Amino acid sequence: MGVVWLATIALGALGLMLLAERLRRTTHAMAGGLHEDISLPHEQAWELYHNDFSLCSKKTRVCLAELGINYRSHRIDLIETGAYENLSRRFLKVNPAALVPVLVHEGHPIYESHDQLAYAAAHSWRGHVLTAEDPQRQALVAHWVRKTSLIGENPLAALEETAGNAVPGLTLPIFAAMIEHIPVRRIFVGLLFHRFPRRPLMFLAMKARGLKKLPSIKPMMAILQRSRTAMHGHLDELEAALEASGGPWILGQAFSLADVGMMVILDRLREVDWLGVFLTEQRPKAAAYWRALQERPSYAAGIASFEHPTVTRGLDAIKRLKAEDPDFAAVWSG
């Protein structure tokens, strides 16, 4: 009986500790834009909390590079790159929504990457380079900034709305490859503190099945197939826009915020070996556009220099399995 009581007391104490920790790590949505009501410790005028692999982090880094804005870098791990650092008490003081990137200007955070792009451009002497003065062209830039953004808390509910929403489903294979190297105990942190438990549950399912068996997880394959169909539509629109503008950019000769977002979308397709599916001979202008994007210094500064070793290892695993396993390769051709 004494052992039972001791075990009961220990379990009760553990439960109370977890409850207390959960209360300390409460997360909630945050409105986009500048929050002057929040003041964060800072050492430079511009600081950026970001992740190497995060799609939106890449977009903000590229924008800052195009604008010539120097910033202090705070790298934050997500579970895909090693741990749920975004759910730590320290980071939740920066963003209670537990999301990256967070751009900080003079100690005040700006949330949501599309708002960060607009804010940085408005506060840089080079901002006019990435925006348009003509109202019609401004509307076109705004359309493509939105087109390349993650909209809503559940992107999968609106895959056809933006290319940004269609990308996560196509990223599932690299997620599965990366999560193989992450200890299960770290994924459980997400079950305890993540606002959307289905996300860590998805990673646990991938961890249990492994990259090779990803095609057998039918719900994930359904998401991937819907995302692929949606992305074809978005890239058809891109091809038409480049045809209309005469290239090399969406606005023609002027590189803009419209191209910043699309650079990141196409790079994510590269990371999961999708470019051969989407940049075919049916989209020659989009293929030329992608080549031109990679030549910009901002691509090196905001994307290539942040290549994460776990991503590189994951892409190698994907290519190897595609060469060895016809069923796995069919994911890209089905």
GIZIHU-V271574 format. One record per residue. RES is the residue in one small letter. OMEGA is omega in whole degrees, 0 to 359 (NA if undefined). Layout:
res=RES omega=OMEGA
res=RES omega=OMEGA
This chain:
res=m omega=180
res=g omega=180
res=v omega=180
res=v omega=180
res=w omega=179
res=l omega=179
res=a omega=180
res=t omega=179
res=i omega=180
res=a omega=179
res=l omega=178
res=g omega=179
res=a omega=178
res=l omega=179
res=g omega=179
res=l omega=178
res=m omega=180
res=l omega=179
res=l omega=180
res=a omega=180
res=e omega=178
res=r omega=178
res=l omega=178
res=r omega=183
res=r omega=178
res=t omega=179
res=t omega=177
res=h omega=182
res=a omega=176
res=m omega=177
res=a omega=178
res=g omega=177
res=g omega=182
res=l omega=176
res=h omega=180
res=e omega=179
res=d omega=180
res=i omega=177
res=s omega=182
res=l omega=174
res=p omega=181
res=h omega=180
res=e omega=179
res=q omega=179
res=a omega=180
res=w omega=174
res=e omega=184
res=l omega=172
res=y omega=190
res=h omega=178
res=n omega=182
res=d omega=189
res=f omega=185
res=s omega=181
res=l omega=183
res=c omega=176
res=s omega=178
res=k omega=183
res=k omega=180
res=t omega=178
res=r omega=179
res=v omega=179
res=c omega=180
res=l omega=178
res=a omega=179
res=e omega=182
res=l omega=181
res=g omega=180
res=i omega=175
res=n omega=183
res=y omega=172
res=r omega=185
res=s omega=173
res=h omega=180
res=r omega=181
res=i omega=178
res=d omega=164
res=l omega=183
res=i omega=180
res=e omega=182
res=t omega=172
res=g omega=185
res=a omega=177
res=y omega=177
res=e omega=178
res=n omega=177
res=l omega=179
res=s omega=178
res=r omega=183
res=r omega=183
res=f omega=180
res=l omega=173
res=k omega=178
res=v omega=178
res=n omega=179
res=p omega=177
res=a omega=178
res=a omega=183
res=l omega=169
res=v omega=3
res=p omega=168
res=v omega=175
res=l omega=181
res=v omega=178
res=h omega=182
res=e omega=175
res=g omega=182
res=h omega=184
res=p omega=171
res=i omega=181
res=y omega=181
res=e omega=188
res=s omega=180
res=h omega=175
res=d omega=178
res=q omega=179
res=l omega=181
res=a omega=182
res=y omega=182
res=a omega=179
res=a omega=181
res=a omega=184
res=h omega=177
res=s omega=178
res=w omega=178
res=r omega=185
res=g omega=180
res=h omega=180
res=v omega=185
res=l omega=179
res=t omega=182
res=a omega=179
res=e omega=179
res=d omega=183
res=p omega=181
res=q omega=179
res=r omega=174
res=q omega=179
res=a omega=179
res=l omega=176
res=v omega=180
res=a omega=179
res=h omega=184
res=w omega=172
res=v omega=178
res=r omega=181
res=k omega=182
res=t omega=181
res=s omega=169
res=l omega=184
res=i omega=178
res=g omega=182
res=e omega=177
res=n omega=183
res=p omega=184
res=l omega=179
res=a omega=184
res=a omega=182
res=l omega=183
res=e omega=184
res=e omega=181
res=t omega=174
res=a omega=176
res=g omega=179
res=n omega=181
res=a omega=185
res=v omega=184
res=p omega=179
res=g omega=179
res=l omega=180
res=t omega=184
res=l omega=180
res=p omega=180
res=i omega=173
res=f omega=182
res=a omega=180
res=a omega=183
res=m omega=186
res=i omega=178
res=e omega=185
res=h omega=181
res=i omega=179
res=p omega=182
res=v omega=183
res=r omega=179
res=r omega=178
res=i omega=180
res=f omega=175
res=v omega=178
res=g omega=178
res=l omega=182
res=l omega=192
res=f omega=183
res=h omega=179
res=r omega=181
res=f omega=185
res=p omega=181
res=r omega=180
res=r omega=175
res=p omega=176
res=l omega=177
res=m omega=180
res=f omega=177
res=l omega=178
res=a omega=177
res=m omega=179
res=k omega=182
res=a omega=184
res=r omega=181
res=g omega=182
res=l omega=184
res=k omega=184
res=k omega=178
res=l omega=181
res=p omega=181
res=s omega=178
res=i omega=191
res=k omega=179
res=p omega=180
res=m omega=178
res=m omega=177
res=a omega=177
res=i omega=182
res=l omega=182
res=q omega=177
res=r omega=181
res=s omega=180
res=r omega=178
res=t omega=180
res=a omega=182
res=m omega=175
res=h omega=179
res=g omega=180
res=h omega=181
res=l omega=171
res=d omega=177
res=e omega=177
res=l omega=180
res=e omega=180
res=a omega=179
res=a omega=179
res=l omega=176
res=e omega=182
res=a omega=183
res=s omega=185
res=g omega=177
res=g omega=3
res=p omega=183
res=w omega=183
res=i omega=177
res=l omega=182
res=g omega=182
res=q omega=185
res=a omega=172
res=f omega=186
res=s omega=176
res=l omega=176
res=a omega=182
res=d omega=178
res=v omega=181
res=g omega=182
res=m omega=175
res=m omega=183
res=v omega=178
res=i omega=181
res=l omega=177
res=d omega=177
res=r omega=176
res=l omega=175
res=r omega=184
res=e omega=180
res=v omega=174
res=d omega=179
res=w omega=188
res=l omega=179
res=g omega=178
res=v omega=188
res=f omega=181
res=l omega=182
res=t omega=180
res=e omega=176
res=q omega=180
res=r omega=184
res=p omega=182
res=k omega=177
res=a omega=179
res=a omega=178
res=a omega=178
res=y omega=179
res=w omega=178
res=r omega=180
res=a omega=179
res=l omega=182
res=q omega=181
res=e omega=180
res=r omega=178
res=p omega=180
res=s omega=176
res=y omega=178
res=a omega=185
res=a omega=186
res=g omega=185
res=i omega=187
res=a omega=182
res=s omega=178
res=f omega=179
res=e omega=184
res=h omega=183
res=p omega=179
res=t omega=177
res=v omega=179
res=t omega=179
res=r omega=179
res=g omega=179
res=l omega=177
res=d omega=179
res=a omega=178
res=i omega=181
res=k omega=180
res=r omega=180
res=l omega=178
res=k omega=180
res=a omega=187
res=e omega=191
res=d omega=181
res=p omega=179
res=d omega=179
res=f omega=179
res=a omega=182
res=a omega=177
res=v omega=183
res=w omega=184
res=s omega=184
res=g omega=NA
